[in-house]
């Protein structure tokens, strides 16, 4: 079964880490495939190198996502429009993430059996 994950959760939200736990669980299950991760709204900060917050939670979530994507070949797409509005530009994008438009999300909806949304 193919899954797509829409991550809207801000990097300092517990939902950002819940989405990561779901992604890990899906890729560990032999009958499931993670078709695409799509980072939208404030979740685009998870894809930003050196994402820091005063309490350290944002950096922790971003670092965990970035480390996991470094170890797992998953299509991780950051909405270009949401990223531009929040100052996330190609130069600040962490490895493992790509910028793309909402067309990539539409493609994920068409090609996935199930969609999970976080945040």
Backbone as CSV, one residue per row, in Angstrom:
resi,resn,N_x,N_y,N_z,CA_x,CA_y,CA_z,C_x,C_y,C_z
1,UNK,0.839,-1.170,0.000,0.000,0.000,0.000,0.888,1.238,0.000
2,UNK,0.547,2.184,-0.833,1.320,3.428,-0.968,0.720,4.516,-0.074
3,UNK,1.594,5.249,0.608,1.179,6.339,1.479,1.850,7.637,1.054
4,UNK,1.147,8.729,1.277,1.712,10.070,1.142,1.474,10.781,2.464
5,UNK,2.460,11.542,2.916,2.334,12.294,4.156,2.394,13.775,3.859
6,UNK,1.409,14.500,4.366,1.390,15.951,4.288,1.739,16.476,5.664
7,UNK,2.869,17.156,5.757,3.328,17.692,7.034,3.131,19.203,7.006
8,UNK,2.206,19.686,7.836,1.932,21.114,7.985,2.471,21.651,9.296
9,UNK,2.853,20.777,10.198,3.203,21.130,11.567,4.467,21.963,11.633
10,UNK,4.422,22.997,12.447,5.613,23.815,12.690,6.687,22.952,13.336
11,UNK,7.911,23.338,13.133,9.033,22.547,13.625,9.051,22.426,15.148
12,UNK,8.442,23.355,15.850,8.413,23.276,17.314,7.145,22.594,17.835
13,UNK,6.373,21.998,16.939,5.145,21.302,17.303,5.426,19.817,17.500
14,UNK,4.712,19.207,18.434,4.876,17.763,18.638,4.411,16.984,17.406
15,UNK,3.522,17.568,16.623,3.043,16.904,15.408,4.163,16.701,14.386
16,UNK,5.183,17.544,14.418,6.312,17.378,13.494,7.053,16.076,13.789
17,UNK,7.215,15.778,15.072,7.881,14.528,15.438,6.942,13.334,15.267
18,UNK,5.657,13.532,15.479,4.693,12.454,15.244,4.707,12.055,13.773
19,UNK,4.804,13.030,12.885,4.895,12.746,11.449,6.155,11.938,11.143
20,UNK,7.249,12.284,11.788,8.499,11.538,11.591,8.345,10.100,12.072
21,UNK,7.715,9.904,13.222,7.494,8.539,13.740,6.625,7.740,12.772
22,UNK,5.617,8.385,12.189,4.765,7.708,11.210,5.564,7.324,9.969
23,UNK,6.411,8.227,9.492,7.241,7.935,8.322,8.173,6.759,8.597
24,UNK,8.757,6.752,9.775,9.635,5.629,10.150,8.865,4.318,10.170
25,UNK,7.677,4.328,10.763,6.869,3.116,10.861,6.451,2.615,9.483
26,UNK,6.069,3.526,8.603,5.646,3.131,7.267,6.788,2.502,6.475
27,UNK,7.966,3.081,6.570,9.093,2.533,5.803,9.603,1.228,6.397
28,UNK,9.320,0.991,7.673,9.757,-0.253,8.305,8.808,-1.416,8.011
29,UNK,7.583,-1.115,7.611,6.586,-2.162,7.344,6.806,-2.718,5.945
30,UNK,6.901,-4.037,5.814,7.211,-4.615,4.499,6.122,-4.436,3.444
31,UNK,4.886,-4.231,3.859,3.791,-4.100,2.886,3.443,-2.656,2.551
32,UNK,4.172,-1.701,3.126,3.875,-0.294,2.900,5.043,0.402,2.208
33,UNK,4.690,1.402,1.411,5.703,2.224,0.754,5.317,3.684,0.944
34,UNK,6.296,4.494,1.245,6.076,5.928,1.403,6.359,6.581,0.053
35,UNK,5.291,6.969,-0.626,5.426,7.530,-1.974,6.065,8.914,-1.935
36,UNK,5.560,9.770,-1.032,6.112,11.125,-0.969,5.783,11.775,0.366
37,UNK,6.730,12.565,0.837,6.523,13.483,1.958,6.370,14.870,1.355
38,UNK,5.381,15.603,1.814,5.196,16.961,1.314,5.134,17.906,2.503
39,UNK,6.080,18.830,2.562,6.182,19.790,3.659,5.563,21.108,3.214
40,UNK,4.558,21.534,3.960,3.754,22.693,3.584,3.578,23.589,4.810
41,UNK,3.161,24.804,4.580,2.948,25.792,5.634,4.207,25.905,6.491
42,UNK,4.057,25.946,7.816,5.219,26.146,8.689,6.158,24.951,8.746
43,UNK,5.750,23.816,8.224,6.624,22.638,8.209,7.822,22.820,7.292
44,UNK,7.790,23.833,6.444,8.936,24.052,5.553,10.204,24.338,6.353
45,UNK,10.057,24.807,7.584,11.237,25.080,8.417,11.962,23.799,8.824
46,UNK,11.288,22.667,8.752,11.957,21.392,9.040,13.038,21.093,8.008
47,UNK,12.907,21.673,6.835,13.854,21.434,5.747,14.984,22.451,5.713
48,UNK,14.971,23.358,6.635,15.962,24.439,6.640,17.170,24.050,7.481
49,UNK,18.344,24.154,6.846,19.578,23.936,7.604,19.662,24.949,8.732
50,UNK,20.132,24.522,9.873,20.329,25.395,11.033,19.024,26.032,11.502
51,UNK,17.965,25.226,11.576,16.689,25.716,12.105,16.758,25.655,13.628
52,UNK,16.813,26.809,14.279,16.972,26.857,15.725,15.803,27.583,16.368
53,UNK,15.478,27.167,17.569,14.497,27.885,18.378,15.085,28.087,19.763
54,UNK,14.483,28.955,20.535,15.012,29.280,21.859,15.060,28.056,22.771
55,UNK,14.050,27.185,22.686,14.023,26.023,23.577,14.695,24.784,22.988
56,UNK,15.159,24.863,21.764,15.867,23.747,21.155,14.974,22.726,20.477
57,UNK,13.651,22.798,20.655,12.758,21.801,20.068,12.751,21.856,18.553
58,UNK,12.735,23.050,18.010,12.706,23.174,16.552,13.958,22.563,15.957
59,UNK,15.106,22.870,16.525,16.353,22.311,16.018,16.330,20.796,16.141
60,UNK,15.794,20.305,17.243,15.744,18.872,17.458,14.889,18.191,16.392
61,UNK,13.694,18.698,16.137,12.817,18.102,15.130,13.440,18.198,13.738
62,UNK,13.970,19.358,13.397,14.588,19.533,12.084,15.785,18.607,11.922
63,UNK,16.615,18.521,12.938,17.784,17.654,12.867,17.376,16.193,12.718
64,UNK,16.337,15.784,13.428,15.885,14.397,13.326,15.337,14.078,11.935
65,UNK,14.539,14.992,11.392,14.036,14.796,10.039,15.193,14.713,9.047
66,UNK,16.135,15.639,9.168,17.249,15.693,8.217,18.123,14.458,8.327
67,UNK,18.353,13.988,9.533,19.157,12.781,9.714,18.435,11.565,9.131
68,UNK,17.136,11.463,9.398,16.374,10.326,8.890,16.351,10.313,7.359
69,UNK,16.158,11.475,6.767,16.145,11.543,5.305,17.518,11.231,4.714
70,UNK,18.562,11.529,5.444,19.896,11.171,4.982,20.104,9.670,4.923
71,UNK,19.380,8.942,5.761,19.508,7.491,5.826,18.449,6.743,5.026
72,UNK,17.421,7.459,4.565,16.302,6.816,3.879,16.001,7.544,2.572
73,UNK,16.040,6.836,1.462,15.782,7.468,0.165,14.285,7.673,-0.083
74,UNK,13.735,8.716,0.530,12.322,9.039,0.400,12.194,10.374,-0.324
75,UNK,11.191,10.498,-1.166,10.950,11.746,-1.880,10.367,12.760,-0.896
76,UNK,11.171,13.726,-0.493,10.776,14.752,0.476,10.709,16.098,-0.240
77,UNK,9.498,16.574,-0.450,9.262,17.781,-1.232,8.809,18.911,-0.320
78,UNK,9.390,20.068,-0.523,9.029,21.276,0.208,8.293,22.192,-0.759
79,UNK,7.126,22.654,-0.354,6.352,23.547,-1.211,7.134,24.840,-1.445
80,UNK,7.414,25.143,-2.686,8.233,26.299,-3.027,7.559,27.604,-2.613
81,UNK,6.253,27.711,-2.786,5.551,28.943,-2.415,5.574,29.185,-0.916
82,UNK,5.285,28.134,-0.139,5.315,28.254,1.318,6.735,28.550,1.807
83,UNK,7.711,27.950,1.154,9.108,28.178,1.536,9.517,29.627,1.273
84,UNK,9.178,30.142,0.111,9.545,31.516,-0.221,8.903,32.508,0.737
85,UNK,7.649,32.275,1.107,6.969,33.181,2.038,7.602,33.169,3.417
86,UNK,8.328,32.104,3.742,8.930,31.972,5.067,10.450,32.113,5.052
87,UNK,11.000,32.525,3.935,12.431,32.781,3.857,13.299,31.550,3.687
88,UNK,12.688,30.431,3.347,13.462,29.216,3.091,13.768,29.206,1.592
89,UNK,15.025,29.394,1.270,15.462,29.481,-0.117,16.373,28.294,-0.434
90,UNK,16.622,28.029,-1.711,17.453,26.868,-2.057,18.789,26.821,-1.315
91,UNK,19.400,27.965,-1.048,20.693,27.980,-0.353,20.603,27.500,1.084
92,UNK,19.417,27.586,1.692,19.267,27.177,3.092,18.604,25.819,3.241
93,UNK,18.285,25.168,2.133,17.603,23.886,2.165,18.579,22.777,2.542
94,UNK,18.175,21.940,3.465,19.021,20.823,3.910,19.043,19.722,2.860
95,UNK,20.066,18.902,2.912,20.180,17.758,2.004,18.996,16.824,2.212
96,UNK,18.535,16.229,1.131,17.431,15.287,1.204,16.090,15.894,0.849
97,UNK,16.010,17.221,0.810,14.770,17.919,0.492,14.883,18.567,-0.884
98,UNK,13.757,18.651,-1.581,13.706,19.372,-2.849,12.550,20.353,-2.818
99,UNK,12.703,21.444,-3.532,11.630,22.428,-3.670,10.793,22.081,-4.893
100,UNK,9.482,22.153,-4.747,8.585,21.899,-5.880,7.236,22.536,-5.579
101,UNK,6.392,22.544,-6.582,5.084,23.155,-6.432,4.017,22.177,-5.964
102,UNK,2.799,22.679,-5.881,1.676,21.867,-5.433,1.338,20.743,-6.407
103,UNK,1.846,20.828,-7.626,1.646,19.742,-8.581,2.224,18.430,-8.074
104,UNK,3.333,18.511,-7.345,3.933,17.304,-6.759,3.005,16.695,-5.710
105,UNK,2.295,17.553,-4.974,1.349,17.046,-3.985,0.152,16.412,-4.698
106,UNK,-0.326,17.032,-5.761,-1.425,16.455,-6.534,-1.027,15.084,-7.079
107,UNK,0.185,14.961,-7.557,0.691,13.679,-8.037,0.691,12.640,-6.917
108,UNK,1.088,13.056,-5.723,1.104,12.143,-4.581,-0.311,11.677,-4.237
109,UNK,-1.281,12.581,-4.331,-2.670,12.213,-4.051,-3.180,11.182,-5.057
110,UNK,-2.797,11.357,-6.296,-3.246,10.441,-7.350,-2.608,9.062,-7.193
111,UNK,-1.338,9.030,-6.827,-0.590,7.768,-6.805,-0.527,7.071,-5.463
112,UNK,-1.169,7.600,-4.445,-1.145,6.984,-3.123,-2.498,6.374,-2.785
113,UNK,-2.450,5.288,-2.039,-3.672,4.647,-1.569,-4.227,5.348,-0.332
114,UNK,-3.325,5.877,0.477,-3.719,6.549,1.721,-2.886,7.822,1.895
115,UNK,-3.514,8.822,2.529,-2.845,10.078,2.811,-2.972,10.363,4.294
116,UNK,-1.879,10.723,4.925,-1.869,11.106,6.332,-1.432,12.561,6.418
117,UNK,-2.135,13.333,7.249,-1.829,14.763,7.414,-1.476,15.028,8.863
118,UNK,-0.438,15.819,9.070,0.028,16.164,10.409,0.103,17.674,10.555
119,UNK,-0.547,18.190,11.568,-0.510,19.618,11.866,-1.582,20.413,11.173
